[in-house]
Amino acid sequence: MELAELLAEYSTSISYEDLGEEEIHEAKRRIIDSLGVAKASINSKPAEIIRRLDIKGNYPMIGYKKGSPDYASFYNTFLIRYLDFNDTYLSKEPLHPSDIIGGILTLGEKGRDIILSIVIGYEVGTRLCDSASLRLRGFDHVNFTQIASAVALSKLLNLNKEQTINAISMTVIPHVALRQSRVGKLSMWKAGATAEAIRNSVFAVLLAKEGFTGPEKPFSGEKGFKLIAELDYSPFERMGTRKILQTSIKKYPVEYHAQALVEAILNLKYEGEIKKIIVETYEAGKSILADEEKWNPETKETADHSIPFITATTLMLRKMWLENYSLIGDEKVKELMKKVEVVENPEYTKVYPRELPTKITIITDKGKFENEVRSPRGYYNNPMSDEEVEEKALKLGLTREVINKIWNLENENEVDKIVGSI
């Protein structure tokens, strides 16, 4: 069966009553987490640039006025994604599943519909990541993000099967994102690529809702998605509602492959003058966070993907939070980065992504000090508590009032007002 048809059958067959309490609760946690991150991104330079466009409309923008659906969804998604502090799923392809929440909050009004759409989007996005690697072939994971978003938004707007298939097709066929967004020196487009993916899906879904049609067989057709990747269909055989529970929240504002590194550093006590720092990680950690450009980061986007920078600033400040990025270009940080060596541990690569093992070894004039973390706090097998999720969101600027409303989201029928008030 064509995958678009399979996904459409799945989304049109699921109702809110099919959701378990765990999935409903987890969806609320992800909204709290995402809006907290978005709140802390509002005053960023790229967010200010986006606001200058000032494309008017009737759709809510996080902490701002209203805009057109595509503009608002781009802005909302960008805020959630910019700090690289929203959730993650690691498989054959990595993904930030909560990237879909920006579009859903743009078009959604009723809390129950929003929760259901999020759960469906997580189910689709994570299974796409289980089906193939895009990164290894030079394509970006947002290709999967926009498919998940198209399915989730189709459910949100109550599209039928044929409309959903068209929405998926019009999202997939015209928009193929390249991995260059995340290679070398990173730019504002690292988050912009995700925002654009959601913007694409929003526009496609709105067109499909009005009866616009897209190309047949977007995945299996002769010139379809299979030119990018041959998808393994087995992950789609038993689709349900629980994949959201296998995704992970970030405790620290760094790329997920550095979460265990930060935790290992913060839990390590050492003494003496540092002579050398050895970071042992798995293949993905080294290839993504320790390529050539990551040794001299000039932007926040590059620094939060840099093992040397993350290691140096965490050691210097004995914490990892947003203020660490004020040290980009600091000479003392640069000197400490020169002492960092990153190596792939084959045994760690074997167990990835069941675990994210990382080991830090610090050699000083007083001896050798080391610490290993197998699964950091926030990973799906070591989840953060509700209190920790709230604490993170509050620290990022989300109010207790908004958090309480999200915990009661199934009873909210004007969620757009919550979005605009943040």
Buried (B, 14 or more C-beta within 10 A) or exposed (E): EBBBBBBBBBBBEBEBEEBEEEBBBBBBBBBBBBBBBBBBBBEBEBBEEBBEEEEEBEBBBBBBEBBBBBBBBBBBBBBBBBBBBBBBBBBBBBBBBBBBBBBBBBBBBBBBBBBBBBBBBBBBBBBBBBBBBBBEEEBBBBBBBBBBBBBBBBBBBEBEBBBBBBBBBBBBBEBBBBBEBBBEEBBBBBBBBBBBBBBBBBBBBBBBBEEEEBBEBBBBBEEBBBEBBEBEBEBBEEBEBBBBBBBBBBBBBBBBBBBBBBBBBBEBEBEEEBEEBBBBBBBBBBBBBBBEBBBBBEBBBBBBBBBBBBBBBBBBBEEBEBEBBEBBEBEEBBEBBEBBBBEBBEEBBEBBBEBBBBBBBBBBEEEEBBBBBBBBBBBBEBBBEBEBBBBBBBEBBBEEEBBEBBBEBBEBEEBBEBBBEB
